[in-house]
Amino acid sequence: MKTNFDRNFRVYRPTVAEISLPALSFNLRKIKKTVGDKTRVLFVVKANAYGHGAVAAAVFTEKEKLAWGYGVSSVEEGLTLRGAGVRSPVLVLGSLYPFESFVSAIHAGLTLTISSVEAARQAVSASKRLGKKALCHVKLETGMGRIGARKPSVIKIFEELNGSKTAVAEGLYTHLSSADTDPEFTARQLEYFSQTAAELEKDGRGALVKHTANSFAALNYPQSRWDMVRVGLAAYGCMDGFKPVLALKTRIVFIKTVREGAYISYDKSFKAPGLMKIATLPIGYGDGYTRALSNKADILVGGRRCRVLGNITMDMLMIDVSQVKEAAVGDEAVLIGRQGKEEITARELAAKALTIPYEITTLLSSRVPRVV
Ligand SMILES: Cc1ncc(COP(=O)(O)O)c(C=O)c1O
């Protein structure tokens, strides 16, 4: 068993996130097939690969040539990949401030996102100081309202970068805010992007690496693919037609039978309506299994769905195993994944917790070993 923890002691607690490399490989191959050979795939591994473990995911996919490069959120995340030996392009999607981080980023050969004229100047000066090329992708604001510059500033940013000998304005990109919910707004974002790219390229600066698509857009809007797609969710198998990469599992550590009227968990948040068999699992919100799932989520034991009873506590939660007569201490419990004919997905949990699947997996804390 390999974990991403550098441990010199045995792990006794049975709570783990199992990461399926075959599923990851299947998903990335399917994405590559869908977008075609000419479109590069940037595998988004920010936030520890949405909780899946960024180093293992990047090292494996680089070895298998499943991605052209990687998208991370911060310079620190990029340096972690470089430290693990990842040599492919790494685009830092959020490298904005403090500007002194540009020096480390350029030194490690990370690609910077440039969203302002000031950032462009800083990138030029850092690359001059280091005597090393600064690869830059410029972010266009088209309706996400997060980071990025509008067309007039983007033109100035390109002038600034192209006027230097050390900075390379390699790409132009934007982020679609509503690809899966609003096709008209998405079309408007793409139109503004297309106009801006045409204007920049007609200035004789040569072809840019253009990219706009997240998973949903990459799969559903061919016109959003341009030269590269930036995919996370589909690669992790949290979309229809893809295989879930992460399974969250633990084992029953305690079992009891309670009578009608017995209370379960903090604030008496569940009251037994009759005789019940109840199991305790060693996982709680301290592991990132959100408290919003209290009294709502199902967990699989013996191939059957067992309801979470009462408030999820920091380290443990209780489930109803009354219908699983044979349930005993040591039995496997599946919180995300398959057991027998039943399956619980991150999407199901997200709907119950009133959130999105990204948050369900990203929340999983460092206390949960990722087992590859
Ligand atoms: C800038 C950017 N590009 C691409 C992605 C990947 O999105 P998805 O996981 O939906 O494929 C994200 C994720 O939030 C992002 O922030």
The ligand as an SDF file (V2000), in Angstrom:
LIG
                    3D

 16 16  0  0  0  0  0  0  0  0999 V2000
   -9.1410   28.9570  -14.5910 C   0  0  0  0  0  0  0  0  0  0  0  0
   -9.6670   27.5680  -14.5380 C   0  0  0  0  0  0  0  0  0  0  0  0
   -9.5860   26.7880  -15.6320 N   0  0  0  0  0  0  0  0  0  0  0  0
  -10.0640   25.5200  -15.6440 C   0  0  0  0  0  0  0  0  0  0  0  0
  -10.6650   24.9720  -14.5180 C   0  0  0  0  0  0  0  0  0  0  0  0
  -11.1600   23.5500  -14.6030 C   0  0  0  0  0  0  0  0  0  0  0  0
  -12.5660   23.4820  -14.4760 O   0  0  0  0  0  0  0  0  0  0  0  0
  -13.2960   22.0690  -14.4890 P   0  0  0  0  0  0  0  0  0  0  0  0
  -12.8940   21.3740  -13.2310 O   0  0  0  0  0  0  0  0  0  0  0  0
  -14.7440   22.4170  -14.4660 O   0  0  0  0  0  0  0  0  0  0  0  0
  -12.8780   21.3360  -15.6890 O   0  0  0  0  0  0  0  0  0  0  0  0
  -10.7880   25.7490  -13.3680 C   0  0  0  0  0  0  0  0  0  0  0  0
  -11.4510   25.1880  -12.2020 C   0  0  0  0  0  0  0  0  0  0  0  0
  -12.0740   25.7990  -11.4000 O   0  0  0  0  0  0  0  0  0  0  0  0
  -10.2760   27.0770  -13.3790 C   0  0  0  0  0  0  0  0  0  0  0  0
  -10.3670   27.8640  -12.2970 O   0  0  0  0  0  0  0  0  0  0  0  0
  1  2  1  0
  2  3  1  0
  2 15  2  0
  3  4  2  0
  4  5  1  0
  5  6  1  0
  5 12  2  0
  6  7  1  0
  7  8  1  0
  8  9  2  0
  8 10  1  0
  8 11  1  0
 12 13  1  0
 12 15  1  0
 13 14  2  0
 15 16  1  0
M  END
$$$$
